[in-house]
Amino acid sequence: MSGQRVNLNAAEKDVEKFIKFLALKSTQVVVQSRLGEKIQTPCNPLATGSDWFNIVIQDHPDIYSETKRALSLEPGQSILKRLPLCVEISLRTVEGDQMVLEVWSLDIQLPGCHKNCKDDICEVLIKNVENGKGVAMNGTGAPMSEQQTLKAAHAIYNRMGILLKSLISLTRATPGYKLSRRQCPEAYGIYYRIYVDRPQLHTLGEGHKNVKIGQLNTIVGTLSMSVSYRTKMTITPTTSEGHNGESNQIMLKSDHFRRGDSSPTQNLSIAGLKRGTGVNGEKKIIDIEKPLRPGAFTDVGKLRQWTEKDYILPETPPFEWLLRRPRQESGGSVGSVESLNKKSDGSISAPTSVNGPEQTVQNNNAVIGNKSNNSTQANNNNNVIAFKSLENGQNGSQDKSSAANSALSQSPMKSLLIPAPTSSRNNAMKNRPEDDNLLKELNFPFALPNSHVNDLAKFYRDCYHAPPLLGLNETQTDVAVEQLEEFETSLEDYDELVLQLGLSTSTSTGSRSSGGLQMSN
Amino acid sequence: MNARSQVFDLTIEGRQVDEAVASIFHTVLFHRCQGKYMYTGDAQYSIGTIGYTDVDCDFIDFTYVCCTSQGLLRTVKRAINVFSEKLRSNESCGSGQISLEFFQKRKSRWLFQQECIPWEVWTVHLDLIKYENADDRQISRENVSDLLTEKVIYITELMNRSDYVPKTPSQSELDLIFDTSYPDVQPYLFKFDYTTAGSQTPSVTNTVKKIIKETFTL
């Protein structure tokens, strides 16, 4: 009996060794396939014993060392405890936007582990697949002769070879392969990350596909290889926690039919959050809703939120406040434009504080982006992680560290300012200065392209964006201030004029009447 | 014994036929090839290793993997070419199928011929389609690529099942299971078969039918 136990232990050790090399070769296959080059390896009929699983897979030293680092196996430590092993392939644009394309994983379900078992697969059987017979036994140590053990090991070895062939074939079939072949330093690069953890599939976006490449029953557990890949190739701008971490997580329903007295306050919350993160910092909000009660179809999100600060008169010439009254009458529209302009950065002018539904649409992706960053950072602590550029694979550790840093630290402000779901639209919107119009159109309820409501919406929009106010910016304010100063300096002249007029009316009615007569003549 | 049979249906352009069929068959063959067996004694042998090559398609947005074996490439290419030409000829009505059949031989007994027993058959059924403009052609190029991706996924799924494959025999019987004619790889015995609507391959049944018909017309 003890002889059989020794036998079994030896068989287990063999299988563990096979699994280790399968893991090493799998990462080689996956990462090499993303180098962007065609691969050709020669057949070798005279085997030397150096090629595992009878397949010629050349070892790339960088990939090998990264896999070793990820596994971080101590001498004598079983690889079973270091699974699942994942290879994450991601795309990163020159602008710093990142998108995870696929996650390849090698996992094992250990016998007796019932947590992850969906069926009775834990009663692991070794099948001698080669002859199709059920030469099998359970993993708990039922009798098995030495020859059977050898046969089982041989069968497992062959099956692993087939698994590896499947992996080679599949790596060329997923969308990530095409992208990797088209990569260029001017546009985007493909990166990889090897980690020991559960596959982080949330980074793949909605509608990602899961494909089980193969499953193999062994005496040490059920080995499975799978891939999950992104199907929607839309760049999700990476977000940084510092800028929009919390604000992106608020999904505000844009209810345009809500009563006017409740809408502004609700919108204040999101606007306040946005502004709180801006230059101005926190503001105390003044409730002046009555004069600003929005009408039907008014996009309350665009209304200017009046704050205490707005009522602190700036250091400008006196009587300026006299001119604020006409502005206040159409304050909603003015505020809207101002806030948009303030949020816009250079040529990018998409609104950030008032994109209720847009934000909701984008939010899934944005949150995903956040999560991915979070998880990436979290992972840094637990696992050995290597972001490596496949283009500059030979550059070694320098490139790796810079890539990793850029992945974590680069926080494109664009993520805040680009509400479009597609990359092409992103580009289009970047170049369009009047994107706020588009967003507003989307914000109107029932505003389908052919709907009549759209006309009404357009009408309201035009009303709220009266031409003189659309162009209101800092320079115009300066002009107004200059005018005011001019008026103030010539105030005495005006007074004199008034006095003269007053005098002329009281003292010399005759001359005035004559003047009038002269004019009429 | 019943052979496992898989059928893939594709509707593609005539010029895509060769590549579409090759991508499916080479993926299958890659899995069904082993390294060359080198015998040191009757019972002892070492197994060679298989190299692989990426092949880019010209008319489909797709890359497939095949064994790095010029001999095998030639065999597959020739078989597919013959079928493709028939399918695309004027006699054809644009529909046909080609099969890759794996079989094993039984030892010939005294009077009888050697028996071939198929154990796995992969069939690609094709319908040809013509596109009038470049846009449609481009869409088709991408669609066929997606279809082939699905097929490859399906093939790998099947390959990793614990299905029957012939047992490795002793050296003397190796030729009954494997095609040992290639110097670099050792695939399981396989052959191609095809039919195209409108131009059937001559067979005994067809010939007999033809003779009977001719007799009646006389």
Interface residues (C-beta under 8 A of the other chain):
Chain A: K38 I39 Q40 T41 P42 C43 N44 P45 L46 A47 D51 N54 I55 V56 K127 V129 E130 N131 G132 R159 I162 L163 K165 S166 I168 S169 L170 R172 A173 T174 Y177 K178 R181 V211 K212 I213 G214 Q215 L216
Chain B: T27 F30 H31 Q34 G35 K36 M38 S46 I47 G48 T49 I50 G51 Y52 T53 D54 D56 D61 F62 T63 Y64 V65 C67 T68 S69 L148 T149 V152 I153 I155 T156 E157 M159 N160 S162 Y164 V165 K167 T168 P183 D184 V185
